[in-house]
Amino acid sequence: MTFESFVAEQGQSLLRLAFVLSGNRQHAEDLTQSALVDAYRHWSKVVAARSPEAYVRRMLINAHLSWRRRRWTTERPAELGESTAETVRDPSDALVERENLRTLLAGLAPRARTVLVLRYYVDLDDAAIAEAMGVTESSVRATASRALASLRRSATLTRLEETR
């Protein structure tokens, strides 16, 4: 398998994973590019791995987690004014719900978000998630449990605020 054929087969799925992890298209592209650059530099190790896709996926996850640890990632853009919010209305309830979920996911710690994305978006089991993140299976289960509880609390608070 050549690097070019790997990117042709797996590039889009890596980009989608990066987007779900980061919640930002430009950041997802940067993460994917960073992971693929590292994969290219270490291509002999990637090809020798039991599963090259899982190896590069782990590289992407590690890049995401280390990127989130950097100091500049604590900066958040200012909220847009009310006039902008009024002009941009989404007609589809499904899109609104998806955006609400994306917002709730963004509020989670990077590790918790990564566990949930790998479990529910990539559809990996606890063993595969543990291997991809370099942690134990019990850590994956505990992190998922806490993250889901946090999402439930946040969703409940959001619904309460909407009814006021």
N, C-alpha and C positions, 0 to 999 in steps of 0.2 A: 504494500500500500504506500503510495506517495503522499507527501504532505498536501499537494494540490487536490488529490482525489478525496482526502480526508476532509479538507475544508469544504469541498463541493458537497459532500454527503452530510456533514455535521454542522456546518457553519450556521445555517438558519436556526437549528435547534439550540445551539449555544447562544445565539443572539437572543432568542426568545427567553431562554432561562435567565440570561443576564438582565433582560428587561423586567422580568417578574421579580428578580431579586432587588434590583435598584429602583424600579419605578420611574425611570427616566430614560428616554430613548438615547440621548447623547451619551449619558453615562454607561448605558448598556453597550453601546458601540465601542466605547473606550475600554470597558472591561473585556469584551470579546477580543478586541484587537490585542490587548495586553496578554491575555491567556494564549492566543494563537502565536504571538511573537515568542513567548516562553516555550510553547510546544515546538515551534520550529527550531529554536536554539537547542532543544534537548530531544530532537526527533528520534534519535536512536533509542533512547529510554522509553519514549512513548510507544513506539512500534513494538518494543520488546515486552511491554506490559501485557498482562492477561487481557485487559480490555482497554484499548486506546481511548475509546469514547469516555469511559469512566475516569481515566487518568486526566484527560484534558478538562472534563467537567470539574474534577477536584481542583485543578489549577485555576479554573474560573471562579469557583467558590472561594478559594484562598485569596485570590485577587480582590474579590468583593469584600471579604471580611477585613483584609488588611487596609483596603482603601477606606472603609468606614471608620477605621481607628485613627486615621490622620486628623490632625487638629482642624484643618480647614473645612472638614465635612460637618462641623457643628454650625456653620453658617447656614441660615435659611433665608430664602427670598421674602421680601415684605409682601403682605397681603395686598391684593388688588382692591381698588376702591369699589364702592357699591355700584356706581354707574356701569362699570365693566361687568360686574357680576350679573346685573339685570339684562344686559344685552346678550350675554352668552348663556342661553338656556338649552338644556338637552331635552329633546322631546321623548326620549325613550327611558322608561323606568329601569330597564335592564342595565343600560349604560350608567345611570345614576347609582344604582346599587353596586355595580362593579367599581365605580370610582370611590364610593364610600368604603368598600372593602379595601381598595388599594390604599386609601388614606389611613385606615385602621392598621393595615400591615406596615405602613411606613412608620407608624408610631412604636412598633416593636423593636427590641434590640436586634442588631444584625444577625446574631446567632439564632435567635428564636424565629425570625423571619425566614432565614435560610432553611431551618428544619421544616417549617410549614410548607414552604415552596417545594422543597424536595419531596415531601410526603404527598401533598395534594395536587401539585402541578406536574411534577415529573413522574409521580406515582412510584416512588421507590419505597421499599420496605425499610424497617428500622436498621437492619444489618447493612444495607447498601448506603443508607444515609450516614451511619456511623463510620463506615469505611471512607466515604467521600469527604467527611469533615474531620476525620482523624480523632474521633471520640468514641466512647463506649455506647452500646445500645441502650443501656439504662439512662445514660445522659440524654440521648435522643428522646426517649419516652418522657423523661421528666421535663425537658425543655418544651416539647410539644404540648404537654399537659398544661404547663404554666402559660404558654403563649395562647393557647385556646381559651383558657380562663380569662386572660387579659382581654382578648378580643371580645368575649361575651360581655364582660363588664363595660367595655368601651361602647359596644353596640347598644347595650341597654341604656347607657347614659345619653347616647346620641338620640335614641328614640324618645326618651323623656324630655330632652331639650326641644325636640321638634313638636311635641304635643303642647308645649307651653304657649 
